Amino acid sequence: MIYPAKGFFADPWDTRALVPPVGQYRAASGPVVHLPAVQMPSSKVLEHLKTLPELTAWALAHNPQTSGAWANLEAQAAALGYTKGLWLPIISAQVQGQRSETLYSTSLLNTPAQNGLYSSLSLSEVLFNFGYRQANVSAAHATALAARYSANETLQTVALDVADAYYGLAESKAIVETYQRGVREARMIYQSTRTQYRAHLKAITDVYQAKTELAQAQEDLASAQGSLQASQGQLAESVGLPISVRVHIHRLRPPKVPHAPIVSHWLHLAYHQNQAIRADLETMAAARHNISVAKSQGLPSLSLVGSLGKNFFQQNPDQESFSVGLQLNVPLDTNFQAQYQVQKARALYQEARAQAQQAIQNIFLQVWKAYFQWQSSYRAYKAAQSQVQNAQKALSGIRTQYRIGLANILDLVTAEENLINARVTKSEQLAAYYQFQAELYRYAGVALLTRPLNTRP
């Protein structure tokens, strides 16, 4: 009866109107929230957004991840300033106007109403608290440093996303060009076969086979063009541009032999420069300082207290008062809250320490993988380059053999497919080389913009 499940008194504000029946889709009505539109650069600026450094610089200034990381950093910096205020005394002033009157059961004892203005000024300063303030400031400072390293980590992540999207777009463009060339060559084979069929030099099955190969090449081209559009949108999104913007980038240069130090050098570099590791270490330091904060809360504290007051009355004389003294606060942990708070802080420190160790291992693994994949991608690119050269020679020879009747249409089609596949593999390995290189620099803590870019203007 007191808490009904149905009826008006069960939901007087009609909040259940927002809850549709179970399993039923219903659009919720509410105020329209307008988000800020993505900033569109001017046409003059857009013309220069072609190289990876320019695109990365724009992303670092306009990607929402960057602004979010900076807002968190500002919040932690403000929290540090708030904590430093614990070292200053607490001063409060109070002014109160009051009209008071006391009424008794007999009117003979009643006194007239009294109007008064009461003012007071109080001060409290902690003199000694077993390091509570210092531990708080140290924990807040470590948290602010962790936020700063996390902001740098966000910049590295944004830069790597832009690099991946950039090289992915370059790969998609190269593959589209390969399939466009394949369509032209398949059309030439089809036209040549049809001409020879009309001259009664080839069978009708050769024409059908050549036409099938042309249709397959057109299908591959259409699929590659769709992937190219997706890569264009991916690059625009990573940079912080509207999805509809089409960025025109340069072709990738052939890679050079990776003259890189041994992998242990990159692991050492990652431990000292990777911003994610630094952030986790500072988070661990903040958790360690929080143990001291929890311990000091259960210990006595000594404070200097004082007050000054003056009251003004309409009918009675004014009053002045002051006091100054020392206050010893001895907390008695009768409910064991301080004890469990210390245990909680110790457990959180152990958790932060384990997370830092796990983060270091994960970063080391990423560096290890990127290093050897970078090395192997160069060798794979050189092998694909040789494969393209051999496939071109094989196709040229089979074309000649097909014209004179020493090879059939299947041999010619297979040679054409082998050449296209070799060209696609070469484009993929070229993009993979630069992507693994960017990953290695990023996980090692090296700024991606400080490295020379292998792009051709």
C-alpha positions in Angstrom: 0.0 0.0 0.0 2.9 2.4 0.7 4.9 1.5 -2.4 2.4 0.4 -5.1 3.6 -1.3 -8.2 0.9 0.2 -10.5 -1.2 3.2 -10.7 -0.6 6.9 -10.4 1.3 6.8 -7.1 3.6 4.1 -8.5 5.0 6.6 -11.1 3.6 10.1 -10.5 6.1 11.7 -12.9 5.3 9.2 -15.7 8.9 8.2 -16.1 7.9 4.8 -17.4 6.7 6.4 -20.6 10.3 6.2 -21.7 10.3 2.4 -21.4 8.6 0.6 -24.3 7.2 -2.9 -24.0 9.8 -5.7 -23.8 11.2 -6.5 -27.3 9.5 -3.6 -29.0 11.5 -0.9 -30.9 10.3 2.6 -30.4 12.1 5.8 -31.3 12.6 8.0 -28.2 11.5 11.6 -28.5 13.6 14.2 -26.9 15.5 17.4 -27.5 17.8 17.4 -30.5 21.5 17.7 -29.5 23.5 19.5 -32.1 27.2 18.6 -32.2 29.8 20.9 -33.6 30.4 20.3 -37.3 33.7 19.0 -38.5 35.8 21.9 -39.5 36.3 22.1 -43.3 39.6 23.6 -44.4 39.7 26.2 -47.1 40.4 25.1 -50.7 43.8 26.6 -50.5 44.7 24.6 -47.4 43.1 21.5 -48.8 45.3 21.7 -51.9 48.4 21.3 -49.7 47.1 18.4 -47.6 48.8 15.8 -49.8 51.8 14.7 -47.8 51.9 12.7 -44.6 53.4 15.5 -42.5 50.8 18.0 -43.5 47.9 15.5 -43.0 49.3 14.5 -39.6 49.7 18.1 -38.5 46.1 18.8 -39.4 45.0 15.6 -37.5 46.8 16.6 -34.4 45.0 19.9 -34.3 41.5 18.7 -35.4 41.0 15.1 -34.5 38.5 14.8 -31.6 40.8 12.3 -29.8 43.4 15.1 -29.3 40.9 17.6 -27.8 39.5 14.9 -25.5 43.0 14.0 -24.3 43.8 17.7 -23.7 40.6 18.2 -21.8 41.5 15.3 -19.5 45.0 16.8 -19.0 43.5 20.2 -18.1 41.2 18.5 -15.6 44.1 16.7 -13.9 46.2 19.9 -13.8 43.2 21.6 -12.1 43.0 18.7 -9.6 46.7 19.2 -8.8 46.0 22.9 -8.1 43.1 22.0 -5.9 45.3 19.6 -3.9 48.0 22.2 -3.4 45.4 24.3 -1.7 45.6 22.0 1.3 48.8 23.8 2.3 46.9 27.1 2.7 44.8 28.0 5.8 41.0 27.8 5.6 39.4 31.3 6.1 35.7 31.8 6.2 33.6 34.9 6.8 29.9 34.8 7.8 27.4 37.6 8.1 23.9 36.8 9.3 20.9 39.1 9.9 18.3 37.8 12.4 15.2 38.9 14.1 14.4 36.8 17.2 11.7 36.9 19.8 10.8 34.5 22.7 7.2 34.0 23.6 6.1 32.6 27.0 2.8 31.2 28.1 2.2 34.4 30.1 2.5 37.7 28.3 4.1 39.3 31.4 7.4 37.6 30.7 7.5 38.3 27.0 10.3 40.5 25.7 10.2 42.7 22.7 11.6 41.3 19.4 15.3 41.8 18.9 17.0 42.6 15.6 20.6 41.6 15.3 23.5 41.5 12.8 26.0 38.8 13.5 29.4 38.7 11.8 32.3 36.3 12.3 35.7 35.5 10.8 37.3 32.1 11.4 40.7 30.6 10.5 42.0 27.1 10.6 45.5 25.9 9.6 46.8 22.4 9.8 50.2 22.4 11.4 51.1 18.7 11.3 49.3 15.7 9.9 51.9 13.0 9.3 52.4 13.9 5.6 48.8 13.8 4.5 49.0 17.0 2.5 52.4 16.1 0.9 51.1 12.6 -0.1 48.0 14.1 -1.6 50.0 16.6 -3.7 52.4 13.8 -4.8 49.6 11.6 -5.8 47.9 14.4 -7.7 51.2 15.4 -9.4 51.7 11.8 -10.5 48.2 11.6 -11.9 48.7 14.9 -13.8 52.0 13.5 -15.3 50.1 10.3 -16.2 47.5 12.4 -18.0 50.3 14.3 -19.8 51.9 11.0 -21.0 48.5 9.8 -22.0 48.0 12.9 -24.1 51.3 12.3 -25.8 50.2 8.7 -26.3 47.0 9.9 -28.0 49.1 12.1 -30.3 51.2 9.0 -31.2 48.1 7.0 -31.8 46.5 9.6 -34.0 49.7 9.9 -36.0 49.9 6.2 -36.4 46.2 6.0 -37.5 46.9 8.7 -40.1 50.0 6.9 -41.3 48.1 3.6 -41.6 45.3 5.2 -43.5 47.7 7.1 -45.7 49.7 4.0 -46.7 46.4 2.0 -47.0 45.1 4.6 -49.5 48.4 4.5 -51.4 48.0 0.7 -51.6 44.4 0.9 -52.8 45.3 3.4 -55.5 48.1 1.2 -56.7 45.8 -1.8 -56.8 43.2 0.1 -58.7 45.8 1.1 -61.3 46.9 -2.5 -61.5 43.4 -3.8 -62.2 42.7 -0.9 -64.7 45.8 -2.1 -66.5 44.5 -5.7 -66.3 41.2 -4.7 -67.8 43.0 -3.0 -70.7 45.2 -6.1 -71.3 42.2 -8.5 -70.9 40.3 -6.4 -73.5 43.2 -6.5 -75.9 43.3 -10.3 -75.5 39.6 -10.5 -76.1 39.7 -8.3 -79.2 42.7 -10.2 -80.6 41.1 -13.6 -80.0 37.8 -12.5 -81.6 39.8 -11.2 -84.7 41.6 -14.5 -85.0 38.3 -16.4 -84.6 36.8 -14.4 -87.5 39.8 -15.3 -89.5 39.2 -19.0 -88.6 42.5 -19.2 -86.7 41.0 -19.7 -83.2 38.1 -21.6 -81.8 35.0 -20.0 -80.4 35.8 -21.4 -77.0 38.9 -19.1 -77.0 36.7 -16.1 -77.5 34.4 -17.2 -74.6 37.4 -17.8 -72.4 38.9 -14.4 -73.2 35.5 -12.8 -72.6 35.3 -14.5 -69.2 38.7 -13.2 -68.3 37.7 -9.7 -69.3 34.6 -9.9 -67.1 36.7 -11.2 -64.2 39.1 -8.3 -64.6 36.2 -5.8 -64.6 34.8 -7.4 -61.4 38.2 -7.1 -59.7 38.4 -3.5 -60.8 35.0 -2.7 -59.4 35.8 -4.3 -56.1 39.2 -2.4 -55.9 37.5 0.9 -56.7 35.1 0.3 -53.8 38.0 -0.4 -51.5 39.6 2.8 -52.7 36.6 4.9 -51.7 36.6 3.2 -48.3 40.3 4.1 -47.9 39.6 7.7 -48.9 37.0 7.9 -46.2 39.3 6.2 -43.6 42.0 8.7 -44.2 39.6 11.7 -44.0 38.2 10.4 -40.7 41.6 9.8 -39.2 42.7 13.3 -40.2 39.6 14.9 -38.8 38.1 16.0 -42.1 34.6 15.4 -43.4 34.2 11.9 -44.8 33.3 13.3 -48.2 36.6 15.0 -48.6 38.9 13.3 -51.1 42.6 13.7 -50.3 45.0 13.4 -53.2 48.2 11.8 -52.0 51.5 11.0 -53.7 52.8 7.7 -54.8 55.0 5.7 -52.4 58.7 5.4 -53.3 60.4 2.1 -53.5 61.7 1.1 -50.0 65.3 1.1 -49.0 67.1 -1.6 -47.1 66.2 -1.2 -43.4 69.5 -0.1 -41.8 68.0 -0.5 -38.3 69.8 -1.3 -35.0 69.2 -4.7 -33.4 65.9 -5.3 -31.8 67.2 -4.9 -28.3 67.9 -1.2 -29.1 64.3 -0.7 -30.0 63.1 -2.4 -26.8 65.4 -0.2 -24.7 64.1 2.8 -26.6 60.5 1.8 -25.9 61.0 1.3 -22.2 62.3 4.9 -21.8 60.3 6.8 -24.4 57.0 5.0 -24.9 54.3 7.3 -23.5 51.9 4.6 -22.5 54.6 3.0 -20.4 55.4 6.3 -18.8 51.7 6.9 -18.1 51.3 3.5 -16.4 54.4 4.1 -14.3 53.1 7.4 -13.1 49.7 5.9 -12.3 51.5 3.3 -10.2 53.3 6.1 -8.4 50.0 7.9 -7.7 48.6 4.6 -6.3 51.7 4.3 -4.0 51.2 7.9 -2.7 47.6 7.1 -2.0 48.7 4.5 0.5 50.4 7.2 2.5 47.2 9.3 2.2 45.1 6.5 3.6 47.6 5.9 6.5 47.8 9.5 7.5 44.0 9.8 7.6 43.9 7.5 10.6 46.7 9.4 12.5 46.3 12.5 14.7 46.6 16.0 13.3 47.4 19.3 15.0 45.7 22.5 13.8 45.8 26.2 14.6 42.3 27.6 15.0 41.0 31.1 15.6 37.9 33.2 15.3 36.9 36.8 15.4 33.3 38.0 15.7 31.2 41.1 16.2 27.4 41.3 16.7 25.3 44.4 16.3 22.0 44.8 18.1 19.3 47.4 17.8 18.4 47.7 21.5 21.2 45.9 23.3 24.9 46.7 23.4 27.1 45.4 20.6 29.2 42.3 21.3 32.8 41.4 20.3 34.5 38.1 20.7 37.7 36.4 19.6 39.5 33.1 20.2 42.8 31.4 19.3 44.1 28.0 20.1 45.5 24.7 19.1 43.3 21.8 18.2 44.4 18.2 18.4 42.3 15.8 16.4 42.8 12.1 17.3 40.7 9.9 15.1 39.5 6.7 16.7 39.0 4.0 14.1 36.1 2.4 15.9 34.4 1.2 12.7 37.7 0.1 11.1 37.2 2.4 8.1 40.8 3.6 8.1 42.2 0.1 8.3 40.2 -1.1 5.3 41.0 2.1 3.4 44.7 1.4 3.8 44.1 -2.2 2.6 42.2 -0.9 -0.4 45.0 1.5 -1.3 47.5 -1.2 -1.1 45.5 -3.5 -3.3 45.0 -0.7 -5.8 48.7 -0.2 -5.9 49.3 -3.8 -6.6 46.8 -3.7 -9.4 48.4 -0.6 -10.9 51.8 -2.3 -10.6 50.5 -5.4 -12.4 48.9 -3.3 -15.1 52.2 -1.4 -15.7 54.1 -4.7 -16.0 51.5 -6.1 -18.4 51.7 -2.8 -20.4 55.4 -3.1 -20.7 55.2 -6.6 -21.9 52.5 -5.7 -24.5 54.6 -2.8 -25.8 57.7 -5.0 -26.0 55.7 -7.6 -28.0 54.4 -4.9 -30.4 58.0 -3.6 -30.9 59.3 -7.1 -31.5 56.6 -7.9 -34.1 56.9 -4.6 -35.9 60.7 -4.9 -36.1 60.7 -8.3 -37.7 57.7 -7.7 -39.9 59.4 -4.5 -41.2 62.5 -6.5 -42.0 60.5 -9.3 -43.7 58.3 -6.9 -45.6 61.3 -5.5 -47.4 62.4 -9.0 -48.5 58.9 -9.8 -49.6 58.7 -6.6 -51.6 62.0 -7.5 -53.4 60.6 -11.0 -54.1 57.4 -9.6 -55.5 59.3 -7.1 -57.6 61.3 -10.0 -59.1 58.0 -11.9 -59.6 56.5 -9.1 -61.6 59.5 -8.9 -63.9 59.4 -12.7 -64.5 55.6 -12.7 -65.0 56.0 -9.9 -67.6 58.5 -11.9 -69.5 56.5 -15.1 -69.3 53.3 -13.3 -70.5 55.2 -11.8 -73.4 56.5 -15.2 -74.4 53.2 -16.9 -74.1 51.5 -14.2 -76.2 53.9 -15.0 -79.0 53.4 -18.7 -78.6 49.6 -18.2 -78.6 49.7 -16.3 -81.9 51.6 -19.0 -83.6 49.6 -21.8 -82.0 52.1 -23.2 -79.5 50.1 -22.2 -76.5 46.4 -22.3 -75.7 44.1 -19.7 -74.3 44.3 -21.1 -70.8 48.0 -20.6 -70.8 47.6 -17.0 -71.9 44.9 -16.3 -69.3 46.9 -17.9 -66.5 50.0 -15.9 -67.4 47.9 -12.7 -67.4 46.4 -13.6 -63.9 49.9 -14.3 -62.6 51.1 -10.9 -63.7 48.2 -9.1 -62.1 48.6 -11.1 -58.8 52.3 -10.3 -58.7 51.6 -6.5 -59.2 49.0 -6.6 -56.4 51.4 -8.4 -54.1 54.1 -5.8 -54.8 51.7 -3.0 -53.9 50.6 -4.7 -50.7 54.2 -5.4 -49.6 55.2 -1.8 -50.4 52.5 -0.4 -48.2 53.2 -3.0 -45.5 56.8 -2.0 -45.4 55.9 1.6 -44.5 53.1 0.6 -42.1 55.4 -1.7 -40.1 58.0 1.0 -40.1 55.5 3.5 -38.7 54.4 0.9 -36.0 58.0 0.4 -35.0 58.6 4.1 -34.5 55.3 4.6 -32.7 55.7 1.8 -30.2 59.4 2.7 -29.6 58.2 6.2 -28.7 59.8 7.9 -31.6 57.8 10.8 -33.0 56.5 9.8 -36.5 57.0 13.3 -37.9 60.7 13.3 -37.1 61.5 10.6 -39.6 62.0 11.2 -43.3 58.9 10.3 -45.3 59.3 8.2 -48.4 56.8 10.0 -50.5 57.3 11.4 -53.9 56.2 15.0 -54.5 
